[in-house]
Amino acid sequence: MFESLRDELPNVITEQQIDLLLEEGYVLWVACLETAQRKQQWVGEWAFYMLSADGQRRKVIVTTRMSSAGGPDLRIQKTIGGVISFLHKFGYSAATVPFNQGEAFPQLHRGTPDPEAASAP
């Protein structure tokens, strides 16, 4: 299912465009390309894409460097720590990370948490 992310090029964006699409109502998703395994840390392969609010337009997140084939590379993280660091960079306060190949989850916890809500019983 998500192997097709590579086929969606050129419907791509770079990290510099993520905030703009979030402001337009897009939602950031994390897709598991390779099932996670517990080693020294959780490892696997995760890619990212943006989905429009109506679910009709998907933009795959790529790096700014080119692959050996001449096109853009998917923005891939190989550890769960890498996924969390990537999301944190864009203001996410929590992460929902899929463990199994073919799964994808929207990231819905963007922004600074309300300090009063954090202290509630």
C-alpha positions as CSV (number, residue, x, y, z in Angstrom):
1,M,0.0,0.0,0.0
2,F,2.6,2.6,1.0
3,E,5.2,1.3,-1.4
4,S,3.3,3.5,-3.8
5,L,4.7,6.6,-2.0
6,R,7.7,6.3,-4.2
7,D,5.4,6.2,-7.2
8,E,3.8,9.5,-6.3
9,L,6.7,11.6,-7.1
10,P,6.4,14.5,-8.3
11,N,3.5,15.2,-5.8
12,V,6.1,16.1,-3.3
13,I,7.1,18.8,-0.8
14,T,10.2,19.5,1.2
15,E,10.4,20.2,4.9
16,Q,10.3,23.9,4.2
17,Q,6.7,23.6,2.9
18,I,5.3,21.6,5.8
19,D,4.2,24.5,8.0
20,L,2.5,26.2,5.0
21,L,0.4,23.1,4.3
22,L,-0.4,22.6,7.9
23,E,-1.8,26.2,7.9
24,E,-3.9,25.2,4.8
25,G,-5.5,22.4,6.8
26,Y,-3.3,19.5,5.6
27,V,-2.5,16.7,8.2
28,L,0.9,15.2,8.6
29,W,0.9,11.3,8.5
30,V,3.6,8.8,9.4
31,A,3.7,5.6,7.2
32,C,5.6,2.5,8.2
33,L,7.5,1.1,5.2
34,E,9.3,-1.6,7.1
35,T,8.0,-3.3,10.2
36,A,9.6,-2.1,13.4
37,Q,11.9,-4.4,15.3
38,R,13.3,-4.1,18.8
39,K,17.1,-4.0,18.7
40,Q,19.2,-1.6,20.8
41,Q,16.4,0.7,19.9
42,W,13.3,0.4,17.7
43,V,14.3,0.3,14.1
44,G,12.3,0.1,10.9
45,E,11.6,2.5,8.1
46,W,9.1,5.4,8.2
47,A,8.1,7.9,5.6
48,F,5.9,11.0,5.9
49,Y,3.2,12.6,3.8
50,M,0.7,15.4,4.1
51,L,-3.0,14.7,3.4
52,S,-5.5,17.5,2.6
53,A,-8.4,18.0,4.9
54,D,-10.8,16.5,2.3
55,G,-8.5,13.5,1.8
56,Q,-8.2,14.1,-1.9
57,R,-4.6,15.4,-2.2
58,R,-1.5,13.7,-0.8
59,K,1.9,15.3,-0.9
60,V,4.9,13.1,-0.1
61,I,7.7,14.6,2.0
62,V,11.1,14.4,0.3
63,T,14.6,15.5,1.1
64,T,16.2,18.4,-0.8
65,R,19.0,16.1,-2.2
66,M,18.6,14.0,-5.3
67,S,18.7,10.2,-5.4
68,S,21.1,8.2,-7.5
69,A,18.3,7.9,-10.1
70,G,18.1,11.7,-10.3
71,G,14.8,12.3,-8.5
72,P,14.1,13.3,-5.0
73,D,14.5,10.9,-2.1
74,L,11.7,10.2,0.3
75,R,12.2,11.7,3.8
76,I,12.9,8.4,5.7
77,Q,13.6,7.8,9.3
78,K,15.2,4.5,10.4
79,T,14.4,4.7,14.1
80,I,11.4,5.7,16.2
81,G,13.6,8.3,17.9
82,G,14.2,9.8,14.4
83,V,10.4,9.9,13.8
84,I,9.8,11.7,17.1
85,S,12.6,14.2,16.5
86,F,11.2,14.9,13.0
87,L,7.7,15.6,14.4
88,H,9.0,17.6,17.4
89,K,10.8,19.9,14.9
90,F,7.4,20.9,13.5
91,G,5.7,21.5,16.9
92,Y,4.2,18.1,17.7
93,S,3.9,17.4,21.4
94,A,3.0,13.7,20.9
95,A,3.5,11.0,18.2
96,T,1.4,8.1,17.0
97,V,4.0,5.8,15.3
98,P,2.9,2.7,13.3
99,F,4.9,-0.5,14.0
100,N,3.7,-2.6,11.1
101,Q,4.5,-2.3,7.4
102,G,1.5,-0.8,5.6
103,E,0.1,1.1,8.6
104,A,-0.1,4.9,8.7
105,F,-1.4,7.3,11.3
106,P,-2.2,11.0,11.3
107,Q,-0.3,13.2,13.7
108,L,-2.9,15.3,15.6
109,H,-1.0,16.7,18.6
110,R,0.6,19.8,17.2
111,G,1.2,22.9,19.3
112,T,2.1,23.8,22.9
113,P,0.0,21.8,25.4
114,D,-2.2,23.8,27.7
115,P,-0.3,24.0,31.0
116,E,-3.6,24.1,33.0
117,A,-4.8,20.9,31.2
118,A,-1.5,19.2,32.1
119,S,-2.1,19.9,35.9
120,A,-5.7,18.7,35.9
121,P,-6.4,15.5,37.9
